[in-house]
Amino acid sequence: MARETKAQQAKVERVMHEFKEGDLKSSSGKKVTSRKQAVAIGLSEAGASNKQSPAQKKKAASKKRS
């Protein structure tokens, strides 16, 4: 995965903290019990999975030029 911005890191950290405390819920309202699902939620909320990281954009742009 590409580097994350400070804001993205903070968002993922907050979501994982909620998961560890048992407060994280999925969109359906059910409690999240899987660590993998918690990571996916964190990355989704942070926008990291949508290629919104500046390092990832820069890397993709340089590949197109070659």
Contacts in CASP RR format, 6 or more apart in sequence:
PFRMAT RR
TARGET T0000
AUTHOR 0000-0000-0000
METHOD contacts of the structure
MODEL  1
MARETKAQQAKVERVMHEFKEGDLKSSSGKKVTSRKQAVAIGLSEAGASN
KQSPAQKKKAASKKRS
1 48 0 8 1.000
2 48 0 8 1.000
2 51 0 8 1.000
2 53 0 8 1.000
2 55 0 8 1.000
2 56 0 8 1.000
2 59 0 8 1.000
3 53 0 8 1.000
3 54 0 8 1.000
3 55 0 8 1.000
3 56 0 8 1.000
4 12 0 8 1.000
4 46 0 8 1.000
4 48 0 8 1.000
4 53 0 8 1.000
5 53 0 8 1.000
5 54 0 8 1.000
7 46 0 8 1.000
8 46 0 8 1.000
8 47 0 8 1.000
8 48 0 8 1.000
8 52 0 8 1.000
8 53 0 8 1.000
9 46 0 8 1.000
11 42 0 8 1.000
11 45 0 8 1.000
11 46 0 8 1.000
12 39 0 8 1.000
12 42 0 8 1.000
12 43 0 8 1.000
12 45 0 8 1.000
12 46 0 8 1.000
12 48 0 8 1.000
15 24 0 8 1.000
15 38 0 8 1.000
15 41 0 8 1.000
15 42 0 8 1.000
15 45 0 8 1.000
15 46 0 8 1.000
16 38 0 8 1.000
16 39 0 8 1.000
16 42 0 8 1.000
18 24 0 8 1.000
19 32 0 8 1.000
19 35 0 8 1.000
19 38 0 8 1.000
22 31 0 8 1.000
22 32 0 8 1.000
24 31 0 8 1.000
24 32 0 8 1.000
24 38 0 8 1.000
24 41 0 8 1.000
25 31 0 8 1.000
25 32 0 8 1.000
26 32 0 8 1.000
26 37 0 8 1.000
26 41 0 8 1.000
32 38 0 8 1.000
32 41 0 8 1.000
40 49 0 8 1.000
43 49 0 8 1.000
44 50 0 8 1.000
51 57 0 8 1.000
51 60 0 8 1.000
END
